[in-house]
Amino acid sequence: MVLAQQVLFLLVSIFAIGLFARKMSSLRRTIFLGKKEPINDRKSARWKQVVLLALGQKKLFKKPIPAIFHFFVYAGFILRQ
């Protein structure tokens, strides 16, 4: 009985690892479809954009009601850490 359980576990593990590898391969191919974007020397402008989009959630605040609720959830996560 123990041998059957171990074999079943091994088969399920191999299957799961195969699915994971296939998904990662697909994701990798998708990522490498992108083209390199020329980076300009305006580091301050790029950092400002990162702060506004990532930390400030700039795009979300175009809709006021969802933005207020999102702000409270986002602030809760920040304050909780």
C-alpha positions, 0 to 999 in steps of 0.5 A: 500500500505504501509503495502504491502511494509513493508511486502515485505521489511521484506520478502526480509530482512529475505531472505537476512539474511538467505543467509548471514547466510548460506554463513557464516556457509559454510565459518566457516566450511571451515576455521575449516577444517584447521589443527593447525600448530606448531609455533616455537619460531623464532619470528623474522623469522616469522615477517620477513616473514610477512613483506616480504609477506604482506607489501613487496608483495614478491611473486608478484615481481617474474614477473617484469612487473606486479610487477612494475604496482602493486607497483605503485598502492600499493604505491599510496594507502599507500601514499594516507592514 
